[in-house]
Amino acid sequence: MLAIVARQLKNLSNMDASQVKTGLLYNPSLTDFLKDNPGACDYIEIIPDMFWTDNGYGKKNRFEPVASWERTLDWMAARYPLVAHNIGFSLGTAGHFDFEYLENLQKWHEKYSFSWHSDHISYVKLEDEHNFDHNTGMAIPLAFDREVLELIRQKIQLIQKAIDAPFLVENNVYFVDIPDQDMTEPVFLNMLSEQSGCSLLLDVHNIYANGVNHGFDCKEFIRGIDLSKTREIHIAGGNALGDMYTDSHAGPCPEGVWELLDFAVPHCKNLKGITFEFHDSYFHLLQYDGVLAELSKAKNIWIKNLSK
Ligand SMILES: [Fe+2]
């Protein structure tokens, strides 16, 4: 008995709480917060697309940084490690890959040295009668089919070849069930990470929202995922809209998200960061104290689970 206790204590002392990192997804309401609360988080996640104007495919100087946003970005880069959360790869668009977007992101990575970067298992670009870059204005979910998996796998390999930082894919939220899919979402995520070598960005709130809307057991869902591939976790809040629960990033995380985080974290042995996302229109529900409280709660859950 004493030997077991001694071993447990030794294991605890070997654990390094400095590996526990929490981050914020940047939005404009955070600019003053970050200035007033130095060291509030361990890294900042940015959506690079917010910081430039895209003048359209094939245009000279297609991606033009917005000067005032660029100044903010440089200010953040001087103080925090940056992580990129891309929205422009449109991994699920068939028949086209945006090499210009990739090249631009490659330059940004050279400048800002992203610790890792990610995009979504969805698509936002469609081919229309004029071009292939018709923007849907929202992330459209994909069918978990073998053909889709192969399409995304090939795109991930192009990204990995060009940008020397780990690439992650994020599980999506969806409001309509797609019938007759080849596999479940956890199997799709496992096969994609296995075949492409990418890591996972596990959005626990997306799982929670899907569980509420489609009536499945979120813990059972999480059990089906190879969590050793998870490098980052997203947490967020949402709200009810009619009969649905939306992924609106509305203020604090609901209790169910904290429960799922607590459930998943002990199995995420390669976790590098937990990122709190909220939409700037909901800053009034959080204020400075609320943002700090969410970060602290996430950190405490991770620390509590270090010994497991
Ligand atoms: Fe997310």
Boltz pocket constraint, residues with backbone or C-beta under 6 A from the ligand:
constraints:
  - pocket:
      binder: B
      contacts: [[A, 170], [A, 171], [A, 203], [A, 234], [A, 277]]
      max_distance: 6.0
